[in-house]
Amino acid sequence: MLIDKIALALTIVGALNWGSVGIFRFDCVAFLFGGQTATVSRIVYTLVALAGVWCITMLFRETEPIEGMNEG
């Protein structure tokens, strides 16, 4: 699903940002968009959080069987 890929990409962006905060004390999102309290930064942080919540649902989904695997 497209929304799964978008959510995963945003979650990866968030993980890389938190990694840079933890390792280098450098917030990439804040740097790019004018500080942690800038409107665009807050939107990005919110989208990443929503994507993380969406990715939780991916853990509990049934996987679709591959066509032709159970034949015979």
Secondary structure, DSSP 8 states (H G I E B T S, - for coil): -HHHHHHHHHHHHHHHHHHHHHHHS--HHHHHHTSTTSHHHHHHHHHHHHHHHHHHHHHT------TTTT--
